[in-house]
Amino acid sequence: MILAQAKKFSDIAPTVNQTIAPKIGIDLKISELLTNGGINLIDLIFFFIGLVFLVNILLAAYEFISCGGDPKKVQAASTRLINGIVGVLIALASFIIIRVVTEILGIKDII
């Protein structure tokens, strides 16, 4: 029974790299590891946040249409609409802040 073989690591390193992680390079970004390199992770997150608030605004508009003049339903729909607009503005502001901070710190290429 052979427990170990005396080979240099440099002899087996290319085969280990090709068999274990053939598509992961040393210079990959974090977002490329998580999304297979096609999409920027921060853009994807903010896309879904914007989509949620857009649906919220559309539901508020539907509530306005279907309220039938009931003051409580009008108030609930206007509150939902204001919350949706504020949510979009907060998401947009945070997106801009993250872009500016990553640009200033020089980590835009990492994320």
N, C-alpha and C positions, 0 to 999 in steps of 0.2 A: 504494500500500500504506500503510495506517495502522498505525503502531506503538503509539501511545498516544492516549488521548482525555483531554481536560482536564475531568474531572468531579470534583466533591467526593466524598469518601468517604461523607459523610452521605447523599448521594443514593442510593448503591448499597448501603449497610450493611444496611438491612432486607431486601433481596432476598438478599444473601449469607448472612445469618443464617438465613433461611427455607429456602434451598436446600441449604446445606452441613450444618447441624446443626439441623434444625427441632425436635427433641425434647430437646435438651440446653440446660437453662437455666443461668444463672449461679449460682444458689443450690443446685445439686445436691450431694448427699453423694457421697463416693467410692464407697460401696457401691451407690448408685443407678446410678452409671455402669457398674459391673461386673456388676450383676445386673438391670438395667433397672428399678430402683426398687421391685421387689416384695418383696425379701427383704433383711434385714440380713446383710451378708457375714460378720460374726463369728459370728452365730447359726448360719449355714449351715455354717461350718467346724466349729464345736463339735458340731453335729448329726452330721456325718459321723465325727468323732472318737469320739463316743459310740456310734455305730452299729458302728464297727470293734471297740471294746472289748466291746460286747454280743455280737457274733458270736463273739469270742474266749472269752467266758464260756460261751456255749452250746456251743461246741466242746469246752471243758474238761468240761462236764457230760456230753456224749456220750462222751468218753474215759473218764470215771468209770464210766458205765453199761456200756461195752463192754470194760473192762479184764480182766474175768474173774478178778480176785483177784491178778493178777501185780503184785508189789511195785514193779517198775520203772515199769510203766504207771500205777499209782496215784500214784507220786511225780511222774511227768511231768504227769499230769492236775492234781494239787494245785498244782504249780508254775505251770501255765498259769492255773488259777483264781485263784491269788493275784496273778499278774501282771495279769490282767484287772481284778480289783478295785482294785489299786493304780493301774492306768491310768485307770480311771473316776474315782477320787478325785483324781488329778493333773489330769485334764481339768476336773473340776468346780472345783477350787481355782483353776486358771488362768483359768477363765471368770469366777469371782467377782473375782479380782484385776484382770483387765482391765476389768470393769464398774466397780469402785471407782476405779481409776486414771483412766479416761476421765471419770468423774463429777467427780472432784476437779480434774482439769486443765481441765474444761469443754469437752472435745472429743467428748462423747457424741453431739452432734448432727452432727458431721462424719462420724463412723464409723457 
